[in-house]
Amino acid sequence: MKRDKILIVEDDIDLLNLMDFNLTRKGYITTSFMGGFDVIKKIDDFKPDLIILDLMLPEMDGWMLCRWVKDNEDEWIKKIPILILSAKAQPSDRAFGLYIGADDYMVKPFDIIELLLRVERLLKKSIGKQNLTLPS
């Protein structure tokens, strides 16, 4: 059985570790970056099934990265689901994130169970599966 791969882009090391621990525990393969242009190369090398993306990052912000993915010439990159996870909580921020192509948007602080459910939903939606399972 194929294990889904998740790329976490987050500059808060504690949040990054929290997500990495819980996603790995659920059976996902994860890799992470704290920001920067190296993320673009990692997408091509790692070939993630989902990206969890913070917006406020050093060097290249999450808005730019989301646009790069969703406007990409490679169809497989363009189709990678993106879950924005950000402290930017204004309705205009959430609306803009969805407008530029994010598949979902969560606001920090967040509940890890909700994050796991949204990840599972996005992954199942992207490959046409149904029936969510509650995290243990």
N, CA, C and O atoms as a GROMACS GRO file, in nm:
protein
  544
    1MET      N    1   0.084  -0.118   0.000
    1MET     CA    2   0.000   0.000   0.000
    1MET      C    3   0.089   0.125   0.000
    1MET      O    4   0.184   0.134   0.077
    2LYS      N    5   0.057   0.219  -0.085
    2LYS     CA    6   0.134   0.343  -0.095
    2LYS      C    7   0.108   0.431   0.027
    2LYS      O    8  -0.007   0.451   0.067
    3ARG      N    9   0.214   0.482   0.085
    3ARG     CA   10   0.200   0.578   0.195
    3ARG      C   11   0.207   0.718   0.137
    3ARG      O   12   0.298   0.750   0.060
    4ASP      N   13   0.110   0.802   0.173
    4ASP     CA   14   0.106   0.940   0.124
    4ASP      C   15   0.221   1.020   0.181
    4ASP      O   16   0.261   1.001   0.296
    5LYS      N   17   0.274   1.111   0.098
    5LYS     CA   18   0.388   1.195   0.137
    5LYS      C   19   0.339   1.339   0.156
    5LYS      O   20   0.268   1.394   0.071
    6ILE      N   21   0.378   1.398   0.267
    6ILE     CA   22   0.336   1.533   0.302
    6ILE      C   23   0.459   1.620   0.323
    6ILE      O   24   0.550   1.587   0.399
    7LEU      N   25   0.459   1.734   0.253
    7LEU     CA   26   0.564   1.835   0.268
    7LEU      C   27   0.510   1.943   0.362
    7LEU      O   28   0.409   2.006   0.334
    8ILE      N   29   0.579   1.963   0.474
    8ILE     CA   30   0.541   2.066   0.572
    8ILE      C   31   0.634   2.184   0.554
    8ILE      O   32   0.756   2.170   0.562
    9VAL      N   33   0.577   2.302   0.532
    9VAL     CA   34   0.657   2.425   0.519
    9VAL      C   35   0.613   2.517   0.632
    9VAL      O   36   0.507   2.579   0.626
   10GLU      N   37   0.695   2.525   0.736
   10GLU     CA   38   0.661   2.596   0.859
   10GLU      C   39   0.788   2.646   0.925
   10GLU      O   40   0.884   2.570   0.940
   11ASP      N   41   0.790   2.774   0.965
   11ASP     CA   42   0.912   2.830   1.024
   11ASP      C   43   0.914   2.825   1.177
   11ASP      O   44   1.013   2.863   1.238
   12ASP      N   45   0.807   2.779   1.239
   12ASP     CA   46   0.804   2.762   1.385
   12ASP      C   47   0.841   2.617   1.414
   12ASP      O   48   0.764   2.525   1.385
   13ILE      N   49   0.959   2.596   1.470
   13ILE     CA   50   1.011   2.461   1.490
   13ILE      C   51   0.921   2.376   1.579
   13ILE      O   52   0.907   2.256   1.555
   14ASP      N   53   0.858   2.436   1.680
   14ASP     CA   54   0.770   2.359   1.768
   14ASP      C   55   0.647   2.310   1.693
   14ASP      O   56   0.608   2.194   1.708
   15LEU      N   57   0.586   2.396   1.612
   15LEU     CA   58   0.470   2.354   1.531
   15LEU      C   59   0.511   2.251   1.428
   15LEU      O   60   0.440   2.154   1.403
   16LEU      N   61   0.626   2.273   1.367
   16LEU     CA   62   0.676   2.179   1.267
   16LEU      C   63   0.694   2.041   1.330
   16LEU      O   64   0.653   1.941   1.272
   17ASN      N   65   0.755   2.035   1.447
   17ASN     CA   66   0.776   1.907   1.515
   17ASN      C   67   0.644   1.842   1.556
   17ASN      O   68   0.629   1.720   1.546
   18LEU      N   69   0.549   1.922   1.603
   18LEU     CA   70   0.417   1.871   1.641
   18LEU      C   71   0.348   1.806   1.521
   18LEU      O   72   0.297   1.695   1.531
   19MET      N   73   0.347   1.876   1.408
   19MET     CA   74   0.283   1.822   1.288
   19MET      C   75   0.357   1.698   1.238
   19MET      O   76   0.295   1.597   1.205
   20ASP      N   77   0.489   1.706   1.234
   20ASP     CA   78   0.568   1.594   1.185
   20ASP      C   79   0.544   1.469   1.270
   20ASP      O   80   0.524   1.360   1.216
   21PHE      N   81   0.545   1.484   1.401
   21PHE     CA   82   0.524   1.371   1.491
   21PHE      C   83   0.387   1.307   1.467
   21PHE      O   84   0.378   1.185   1.452
   22ASN      N   85   0.283   1.389   1.464
   22ASN     CA   86   0.147   1.336   1.451
   22ASN      C   87   0.119   1.279   1.313
   22ASN      O   88   0.050   1.177   1.301
   23LEU      N   89   0.170   1.341   1.210
   23LEU     CA   90   0.149   1.289   1.074
   23LEU      C   91   0.226   1.158   1.054
   23LEU      O   92   0.175   1.065   0.991
   24THR      N   93   0.347   1.150   1.106
   24THR     CA   94   0.426   1.028   1.097
   24THR      C   95   0.358   0.916   1.175
   24THR      O   96   0.354   0.801   1.129
   25ARG      N   97   0.305   0.949   1.290
   25ARG     CA   98   0.234   0.851   1.372
   25ARG      C   99   0.112   0.795   1.300
   25ARG      O  100   0.074   0.680   1.322
   26LYS      N  101   0.050   0.877   1.215
   26LYS     CA  102  -0.066   0.832   1.136
   26LYS      C  103  -0.024   0.754   1.013
   26LYS      O  104  -0.110   0.704   0.939
   27GLY      N  105   0.106   0.740   0.990
   27GLY     CA  106   0.153   0.658   0.879
   27GLY      C  107   0.196   0.734   0.755
   27GLY      O  108   0.229   0.672   0.654
   28TYR      N  109   0.195   0.867   0.761
   28TYR     CA  110   0.238   0.946   0.646
   28TYR      C  111   0.390   0.957   0.643
   28TYR      O  112   0.456   0.948   0.747
   29ILE      N  113   0.444   0.976   0.526
   29ILE     CA  114   0.586   1.006   0.510
   29ILE      C  115   0.594   1.158   0.504
   29ILE      O  116   0.525   1.220   0.423
   30THR      N  117   0.678   1.218   0.587
   30THR     CA  118   0.686   1.363   0.589
   30THR      C  119   0.829   1.411   0.563
   30THR      O  120   0.927   1.340   0.587
   31THR      N  121   0.835   1.530   0.512
   31THR     CA  122   0.961   1.604   0.507
   31THR      C  123   0.922   1.749   0.532
   31THR      O  124   0.808   1.788   0.510
   32SER      N  125   1.018   1.828   0.577
   32SER     CA  126   0.981   1.964   0.615
   32SER      C  127   1.090   2.065   0.578
   32SER      O  128   1.207   2.032   0.563
   33PHE      N  129   1.044   2.188   0.566
   33PHE     CA  130   1.131   2.303   0.542
   33PHE      C  131   1.081   2.418   0.626
   33PHE      O  132   0.962   2.429   0.654
   34MET      N  133   1.173   2.502   0.666
   34MET     CA  134   1.136   2.620   0.743
   34MET      C  135   1.123   2.743   0.654
   34MET      O  136   1.114   2.855   0.704
   35GLY      N  137   1.123   2.724   0.524
   35GLY     CA  138   1.105   2.834   0.429
   35GLY      C  139   1.218   2.838   0.330
   35GLY      O  140   1.310   2.756   0.334
   36GLY      N  141   1.210   2.934   0.241
   36GLY     CA  142   1.316   2.953   0.144
   36GLY      C  143   1.288   2.890   0.010
   36GLY      O  144   1.193   2.814  -0.007
   37PHE      N  145   1.372   2.924  -0.085
   37PHE     CA  146   1.354   2.878  -0.222
   37PHE      C  147   1.388   2.730  -0.241
   37PHE      O  148   1.354   2.672  -0.344
   38ASP      N  149   1.456   2.668  -0.143
   38ASP     CA  150   1.486   2.526  -0.152
   38ASP      C  151   1.360   2.440  -0.156
   38ASP      O  152   1.363   2.325  -0.201
   39VAL      N  153   1.249   2.496  -0.109
   39VAL     CA  154   1.122   2.423  -0.109
   39VAL      C  155   1.086   2.382  -0.252
   39VAL      O  156   1.036   2.272  -0.273
   40ILE      N  157   1.109   2.468  -0.349
   40ILE     CA  158   1.074   2.439  -0.488
   40ILE      C  159   1.149   2.315  -0.536
   40ILE      O  160   1.089   2.227  -0.598
   41LYS      N  161   1.277   2.306  -0.509
   41LYS     CA  162   1.354   2.188  -0.549
   41LYS      C  163   1.303   2.064  -0.475
   41LYS      O  164   1.295   1.956  -0.533
   42LYS      N  165   1.267   2.080  -0.349
   42LYS     CA  166   1.220   1.966  -0.270
   42LYS      C  167   1.088   1.912  -0.326
   42LYS      O  168   1.066   1.791  -0.323
   43ILE      N  169   1.002   1.998  -0.376
   43ILE     CA  170   0.876   1.952  -0.435
   43ILE      C  171   0.906   1.858  -0.551
   43ILE      O  172   0.843   1.753  -0.563
   44ASP      N  173   0.999   1.895  -0.634
   44ASP     CA  174   1.033   1.812  -0.750
   44ASP      C  175   1.098   1.680  -0.706
   44ASP      O  176   1.071   1.575  -0.766
   45ASP      N  177   1.183   1.683  -0.605
   45ASP     CA  178   1.253   1.563  -0.559
   45ASP      C  179   1.163   1.470  -0.476
   45ASP      O  180   1.165   1.349  -0.496
   46PHE      N  181   1.085   1.527  -0.385
   46PHE     CA  182   1.005   1.450  -0.288
   46PHE      C  183   0.871   1.406  -0.347
   46PHE      O  184   0.817   1.302  -0.308
   47LYS      N  185   0.819   1.483  -0.441
   47LYS     CA  186   0.690   1.455  -0.505
   47LYS      C  187   0.579   1.433  -0.400
   47LYS      O  188   0.525   1.324  -0.388
   48PRO      N  189   0.547   1.539  -0.325
   48PRO     CA  190   0.448   1.523  -0.218
   48PRO      C  191   0.307   1.503  -0.272
   48PRO      O  192   0.273   1.546  -0.383
   49ASP      N  193   0.226   1.436  -0.191
   49ASP     CA  194   0.084   1.420  -0.221
   49ASP      C  195   0.004   1.535  -0.163
   49ASP      O  196  -0.112   1.554  -0.200
   50LEU      N  197   0.064   1.612  -0.071
   50LEU     CA  198  -0.002   1.724  -0.005
   50LEU      C  199   0.105   1.817   0.050
   50LEU      O  200   0.213   1.772   0.090
   51ILE      N  201   0.075   1.946   0.051
   51ILE     CA  202   0.164   2.046   0.112
   51ILE      C  203   0.088   2.117   0.222
   51ILE      O  204  -0.022   2.168   0.199
   52ILE      N  205   0.146   2.122   0.342
   52ILE     CA  206   0.094   2.206   0.450
   52ILE      C  207   0.184   2.329   0.451
   52ILE      O  208   0.305   2.318   0.467
   53LEU      N  209   0.123   2.446   0.434
   53LEU     CA  210   0.199   2.567   0.402
   53LEU      C  211   0.167   2.683   0.494
   53LEU      O  212   0.053   2.729   0.500
   54ASP      N  213   0.268   2.730   0.565
   54ASP     CA  214   0.258   2.855   0.641
   54ASP      C  215   0.271   2.969   0.541
   54ASP      O  216   0.328   2.950   0.433
   55LEU      N  217   0.221   3.085   0.575
   55LEU     CA  218   0.229   3.200   0.484
   55LEU      C  219   0.347   3.291   0.515
   55LEU      O  220   0.412   3.343   0.424
   56MET      N  221   0.374   3.311   0.643
   56MET     CA  222   0.479   3.405   0.683
   56MET      C  223   0.610   3.330   0.700
   56MET      O  224   0.640   3.276   0.807
   57LEU      N  225   0.687   3.327   0.592
   57LEU     CA  226   0.812   3.252   0.587
   57LEU      C  227   0.927   3.342   0.546
   57LEU      O  228   0.906   3.445   0.482
   58PRO      N  229   1.050   3.305   0.584
   58PRO     CA  230   1.166   3.381   0.537
   58PRO      C  231   1.190   3.356   0.388
   58PRO      O  232   1.155   3.250   0.336
   59GLU      N  233   1.249   3.450   0.321
   59GLU     CA  234   1.289   3.445   0.180
   59GLU      C  235   1.172   3.446   0.083
   59GLU      O  236   1.154   3.542   0.008
   60MET      N  237   1.093   3.341   0.083
   60MET     CA  238   0.981   3.327  -0.010
   60MET      C  239   0.856   3.302   0.073
   60MET      O  240   0.847   3.199   0.141
   61ASP      N  241   0.758   3.394   0.068
   61ASP     CA  242   0.640   3.373   0.152
   61ASP      C  243   0.549   3.265   0.094
   61ASP      O  244   0.564   3.224  -0.021
   62GLY      N  245   0.455   3.220   0.176
   62GLY     CA  246   0.364   3.115   0.136
   62GLY      C  247   0.273   3.152   0.020
   62GLY      O  248   0.233   3.066  -0.058
   63TRP      N  249   0.239   3.281   0.009
   63TRP     CA  250   0.157   3.326  -0.105
   63TRP      C  251   0.230   3.294  -0.235
   63TRP      O  252   0.170   3.240  -0.329
   64MET      N  253   0.358   3.329  -0.241
   64MET     CA  254   0.437   3.305  -0.363
   64MET      C  255   0.449   3.157  -0.394
   64MET      O  256   0.437   3.116  -0.509
   65LEU      N  257   0.472   3.076  -0.290
   65LEU     CA  258   0.486   2.933  -0.311
   65LEU      C  259   0.355   2.870  -0.358
   65LEU      O  260   0.354   2.785  -0.447
   66CYS      N  261   0.244   2.914  -0.300
   66CYS     CA  262   0.114   2.862  -0.343
   66CYS      C  263   0.090   2.896  -0.489
   66CYS      O  264   0.046   2.811  -0.567
   67ARG      N  265   0.118   3.019  -0.527
   67ARG     CA  266   0.102   3.058  -0.668
   67ARG      C  267   0.193   2.977  -0.760
   67ARG      O  268   0.151   2.935  -0.868
   68TRP      N  269   0.318   2.956  -0.717
   68TRP     CA  270   0.411   2.879  -0.799
   68TRP      C  271   0.359   2.738  -0.824
   68TRP      O  272   0.366   2.687  -0.936
   69VAL      N  273   0.305   2.674  -0.719
   69VAL     CA  274   0.251   2.538  -0.734
   69VAL      C  275   0.130   2.540  -0.826
   69VAL      O  276   0.124   2.463  -0.922
   70LYS      N  277   0.034   2.625  -0.800
   70LYS     CA  278  -0.093   2.621  -0.871
   70LYS      C  279  -0.084   2.676  -1.014
   70LYS      O  280  -0.172   2.647  -1.096
   71ASP      N  281   0.019   2.754  -1.045
   71ASP     CA  282   0.038   2.805  -1.182
   71ASP      C  283   0.145   2.726  -1.257
   71ASP      O  284   0.186   2.766  -1.366
   72ASN      N  285   0.190   2.616  -1.201
   72ASN     CA  286   0.301   2.541  -1.258
   72ASN      C  287   0.264   2.479  -1.392
   72ASN      O  288   0.150   2.441  -1.414
   73GLU      N  289   0.363   2.468  -1.480
   73GLU     CA  290   0.342   2.406  -1.611
   73GLU      C  291   0.324   2.255  -1.598
   73GLU      O  292   0.253   2.194  -1.679
   74ASP      N  293   0.388   2.194  -1.498
   74ASP     CA  294   0.375   2.050  -1.477
   74ASP      C  295   0.241   2.019  -1.410
   74ASP      O  296   0.213   2.068  -1.300
   75GLU      N  297   0.159   1.939  -1.476
   75GLU     CA  298   0.025   1.908  -1.425
   75GLU      C  299   0.029   1.840  -1.289
   75GLU      O  300  -0.057   1.867  -1.205
   76TRP      N  301   0.127   1.752  -1.267
   76TRP     CA  302   0.131   1.681  -1.140
   76TRP      C  303   0.158   1.776  -1.024
   76TRP      O  304   0.108   1.757  -0.914
   77ILE      N  305   0.240   1.880  -1.049
   77ILE     CA  306   0.267   1.980  -0.945
   77ILE      C  307   0.142   2.065  -0.922
   77ILE      O  308   0.104   2.090  -0.807
   78LYS      N  309   0.080   2.108  -1.027
   78LYS     CA  310  -0.038   2.192  -1.019
   78LYS      C  311  -0.151   2.126  -0.938
   78LYS      O  312  -0.231   2.195  -0.875
   79LYS      N  313  -0.156   1.994  -0.941
   79LYS     CA  314  -0.264   1.921  -0.875
   79LYS      C  315  -0.235   1.887  -0.729
   79LYS      O  316  -0.321   1.829  -0.662
   80ILE      N  317  -0.117   1.920  -0.678
   80ILE     CA  318  -0.087   1.890  -0.538
   80ILE      C  319  -0.179   1.974  -0.448
   80ILE      O  320  -0.180   2.096  -0.458
   81PRO      N  321  -0.256   1.908  -0.362
   81PRO     CA  322  -0.341   1.986  -0.270
   81PRO      C  323  -0.254   2.066  -0.172
   81PRO      O  324  -0.150   2.019  -0.125
   82ILE      N  325  -0.300   2.187  -0.144
   82ILE     CA  326  -0.231   2.274  -0.048
   82ILE      C  327  -0.326   2.310   0.065
   82ILE      O  328  -0.438   2.357   0.043
   83LEU      N  329  -0.280   2.285   0.187
   83LEU     CA  330  -0.350   2.327   0.308
   83LEU      C  331  -0.270   2.441   0.369
   83LEU      O  332  -0.161   2.419   0.422
   84ILE      N  333  -0.323   2.562   0.361
   84ILE     CA  334  -0.256   2.675   0.426
   84ILE      C  335  -0.287   2.669   0.575
   84ILE      O  336  -0.402   2.652   0.615
   85LEU      N  337  -0.183   2.685   0.656
   85LEU     CA  338  -0.194   2.688   0.802
   85LEU      C  339  -0.122   2.814   0.848
   85LEU      O  340   0.001   2.820   0.848
   86SER      N  341  -0.200   2.916   0.887
   86SER     CA  342  -0.140   3.046   0.910
   86SER      C  343  -0.204   3.120   1.027
   86SER      O  344  -0.319   3.094   1.063
   87ALA      N  345  -0.127   3.210   1.086
   87ALA     CA  346  -0.179   3.301   1.188
   87ALA      C  347  -0.258   3.415   1.124
   87ALA      O  348  -0.325   3.490   1.194
   88LYS      N  349  -0.249   3.429   0.992
   88LYS     CA  350  -0.324   3.533   0.921
   88LYS      C  351  -0.471   3.490   0.920
   88LYS      O  352  -0.511   3.403   0.841
   89ALA      N  353  -0.550   3.552   1.009
   89ALA     CA  354  -0.686   3.505   1.035
   89ALA      C  355  -0.796   3.592   0.977
   89ALA      O  356  -0.914   3.561   0.993
   90GLN      N  357  -0.760   3.701   0.911
   90GLN     CA  358  -0.863   3.788   0.855
   90GLN      C  359  -0.940   3.716   0.745
   90GLN      O  360  -0.882   3.637   0.671
   91PRO      N  361  -1.070   3.742   0.734
   91PRO     CA  362  -1.147   3.681   0.625
   91PRO      C  363  -1.086   3.709   0.488
   91PRO      O  364  -1.092   3.624   0.398
   92SER      N  365  -1.029   3.827   0.470
   92SER     CA  366  -0.967   3.860   0.341
   92SER      C  367  -0.844   3.773   0.314
   92SER      O  368  -0.818   3.738   0.200
   93ASP      N  369  -0.768   3.738   0.419
   93ASP     CA  370  -0.653   3.648   0.403
   93ASP      C  371  -0.700   3.510   0.361
   93ASP      O  372  -0.646   3.450   0.268
   94ARG      N  373  -0.800   3.458   0.431
   94ARG     CA  374  -0.852   3.325   0.400
   94ARG      C  375  -0.909   3.322   0.258
   94ARG      O  376  -0.883   3.228   0.182
   95ALA      N  377  -0.984   3.424   0.224
   95ALA     CA  378  -1.043   3.429   0.089
   95ALA      C  379  -0.934   3.437  -0.017
   95ALA      O  380  -0.944   3.370  -0.120
   96PHE      N  381  -0.830   3.518   0.006
   96PHE     CA  382  -0.723   3.530  -0.092
   96PHE      C  383  -0.648   3.399  -0.108
   96PHE      O  384  -0.613   3.360  -0.220
   97GLY      N  385  -0.623   3.329   0.003
   97GLY     CA  386  -0.556   3.200  -0.004
   97GLY      C  387  -0.633   3.101  -0.090
   97GLY      O  388  -0.574   3.030  -0.172
   98LEU      N  389  -0.763   3.097  -0.072
   98LEU     CA  390  -0.846   3.007  -0.154
   98LEU      C  391  -0.851   3.056  -0.299
   98LEU      O  392  -0.854   2.975  -0.392
   99TYR      N  393  -0.853   3.186  -0.318
   99TYR     CA  394  -0.857   3.245  -0.452
   99TYR      C  395  -0.732   3.207  -0.533
   99TYR      O  396  -0.743   3.179  -0.653
  100ILE      N  397  -0.616   3.207  -0.469
  100ILE     CA  398  -0.493   3.176  -0.545
  100ILE      C  399  -0.468   3.027  -0.559
  100ILE      O  400  -0.369   2.986  -0.619
  101GLY      N  401  -0.559   2.946  -0.505
  101GLY     CA  402  -0.551   2.803  -0.533
  101GLY      C  403  -0.539   2.708  -0.417
  101GLY      O  404  -0.541   2.587  -0.437
  102ALA      N  405  -0.526   2.759  -0.294
  102ALA     CA  406  -0.518   2.667  -0.180
  102ALA      C  407  -0.646   2.584  -0.175
  102ALA      O  408  -0.754   2.633  -0.207
  103ASP      N  409  -0.634   2.460  -0.134
  103ASP     CA  410  -0.748   2.370  -0.126
  103ASP      C  411  -0.819   2.379   0.008
  103ASP      O  412  -0.935   2.339   0.020
  104ASP      N  413  -0.750   2.430   0.109
  104ASP     CA  414  -0.808   2.447   0.241
  104ASP      C  415  -0.725   2.550   0.315
  104ASP      O  416  -0.612   2.580   0.275
  105TYR      N  417  -0.781   2.606   0.423
  105TYR     CA  418  -0.714   2.712   0.499
  105TYR      C  419  -0.752   2.693   0.645
  105TYR      O  420  -0.870   2.693   0.679
  106MET      N  421  -0.652   2.677   0.730
  106MET     CA  422  -0.672   2.670   0.874
  106MET      C  423  -0.597   2.785   0.940
  106MET      O  424  -0.493   2.830   0.893
  107VAL      N  425  -0.654   2.830   1.052
  107VAL     CA  426  -0.595   2.942   1.125
  107VAL      C  427  -0.529   2.889   1.253
  107VAL      O  428  -0.583   2.803   1.322
  108LYS      N  429  -0.410   2.944   1.282
  108LYS     CA  430  -0.339   2.914   1.407
  108LYS      C  431  -0.395   3.004   1.517
  108LYS      O  432  -0.434   3.117   1.489
  109PRO      N  433  -0.401   2.958   1.639
  109PRO     CA  434  -0.370   2.823   1.684
  109PRO      C  435  -0.474   2.724   1.631
  109PRO      O  436  -0.587   2.762   1.599
  110PHE      N  437  -0.434   2.598   1.622
  110PHE     CA  438  -0.520   2.497   1.561
  110PHE      C  439  -0.524   2.372   1.648
  110PHE      O  440  -0.440   2.353   1.736
  111ASP      N  441  -0.622   2.289   1.623
  111ASP     CA  442  -0.636   2.162   1.691
  111ASP      C  443  -0.574   2.053   1.603
  111ASP      O  444  -0.607   2.044   1.485
  112ILE      N  445  -0.486   1.972   1.659
  112ILE     CA  446  -0.414   1.873   1.579
  112ILE      C  447  -0.509   1.768   1.521
  112ILE      O  448  -0.486   1.719   1.410
  113ILE      N  449  -0.615   1.733   1.593
  113ILE     CA  450  -0.711   1.635   1.540
  113ILE      C  451  -0.780   1.692   1.417
  113ILE      O  452  -0.800   1.621   1.318
  114GLU      N  453  -0.818   1.819   1.423
  114GLU     CA  454  -0.880   1.882   1.306
  114GLU      C  455  -0.782   1.885   1.189
  114GLU      O  456  -0.822   1.858   1.075
  115LEU      N  457  -0.658   1.916   1.215
  115LEU     CA  458  -0.558   1.916   1.108
  115LEU      C  459  -0.546   1.778   1.044
  115LEU      O  460  -0.545   1.767   0.922
  116LEU      N  461  -0.538   1.674   1.126
  116LEU     CA  462  -0.526   1.538   1.073
  116LEU      C  463  -0.648   1.499   0.989
  116LEU      O  464  -0.633   1.434   0.885
  117LEU      N  465  -0.765   1.539   1.032
  117LEU     CA  466  -0.887   1.511   0.955
  117LEU      C  467  -0.889   1.586   0.822
  117LEU      O  468  -0.929   1.532   0.720
  118ARG      N  469  -0.846   1.711   0.825
  118ARG     CA  470  -0.843   1.789   0.700
  118ARG      C  471  -0.739   1.732   0.603
  118ARG      O  472  -0.763   1.726   0.482
  119VAL      N  473  -0.625   1.690   0.657
  119VAL     CA  474  -0.522   1.627   0.572
  119VAL      C  475  -0.580   1.501   0.507
  119VAL      O  476  -0.569   1.482   0.386
  120GLU      N  477  -0.642   1.417   0.587
  120GLU     CA  478  -0.698   1.293   0.534
  120GLU      C  479  -0.806   1.323   0.430
  120GLU      O  480  -0.811   1.257   0.326
  121ARG      N  481  -0.891   1.421   0.456
  121ARG     CA  482  -0.996   1.458   0.362
  121ARG      C  483  -0.938   1.506   0.230
  121ARG      O  484  -0.984   1.465   0.123
  122LEU      N  485  -0.837   1.590   0.236
  122LEU     CA  486  -0.775   1.641   0.114
  122LEU      C  487  -0.708   1.530   0.034
  122LEU      O  488  -0.716   1.527  -0.089
  123LEU      N  489  -0.641   1.440   0.103
  123LEU     CA  490  -0.574   1.330   0.034
  123LEU      C  491  -0.676   1.236  -0.030
  123LEU      O  492  -0.657   1.191  -0.143
  124LYS      N  493  -0.782   1.206   0.041
  124LYS     CA  494  -0.886   1.118  -0.015
  124LYS      C  495  -0.957   1.185  -0.132
  124LYS      O  496  -0.989   1.120  -0.231
  125LYS      N  497  -0.981   1.313  -0.118
  125LYS     CA  498  -1.047   1.387  -0.226
  125LYS      C  499  -0.960   1.389  -0.351
  125LYS      O  500  -1.010   1.377  -0.463
  126SER      N  501  -0.829   1.403  -0.332
  126SER     CA  502  -0.739   1.413  -0.447
  126SER      C  503  -0.727   1.281  -0.522
  126SER      O  504  -0.690   1.281  -0.640
  127ILE      N  505  -0.757   1.170  -0.456
  127ILE     CA  506  -0.750   1.042  -0.526
  127ILE      C  507  -0.885   0.971  -0.531
  127ILE      O  508  -0.893   0.854  -0.567
  128GLY      N  509  -0.991   1.042  -0.494
  128GLY     CA  510  -1.126   0.990  -0.509
  128GLY      C  511  -1.171   0.890  -0.404
  128GLY      O  512  -1.267   0.817  -0.429
  129LYS      N  513  -1.105   0.884  -0.288
  129LYS     CA  514  -1.148   0.794  -0.181
  129LYS      C  515  -1.260   0.859  -0.101
  129LYS      O  516  -1.288   0.977  -0.117
  130GLN      N  517  -1.322   0.780  -0.016
  130GLN     CA  518  -1.427   0.829   0.072
  130GLN      C  519  -1.400   0.780   0.213
  130GLN      O  520  -1.301   0.710   0.237
  131ASN      N  521  -1.488   0.816   0.307
  131ASN     CA  522  -1.487   0.767   0.446
  131ASN      C  523  -1.364   0.807   0.526
  131ASN      O  524  -1.258   0.745   0.516
  132LEU      N  525  -1.379   0.911   0.604
  132LEU     CA  526  -1.271   0.956   0.693
  132LEU      C  527  -1.264   0.866   0.815
  132LEU      O  528  -1.365   0.808   0.857
  133THR      N  529  -1.146   0.854   0.873
  133THR     CA  530  -1.131   0.780   0.998
  133THR      C  531  -1.081   0.876   1.104
  133THR      O  532  -0.988   0.954   1.080
  134LEU      N  533  -1.142   0.871   1.221
  134LEU     CA  534  -1.101   0.958   1.330
  134LEU      C  535  -0.961   0.922   1.377
  134LEU      O  536  -0.928   0.804   1.390
  135PRO      N  537  -0.877   1.024   1.402
  135PRO     CA  538  -0.742   0.996   1.451
  135PRO      C  539  -0.749   0.932   1.589
  135PRO      O  540  -0.838   0.963   1.668
  136SER      N  541  -0.655   0.842   1.618
  136SER     CA  542  -0.652   0.778   1.750
  136SER      C  543  -0.556   0.851   1.841
  136SER      O  544  -0.540   0.812   1.957
   0.00000   0.00000   0.00000
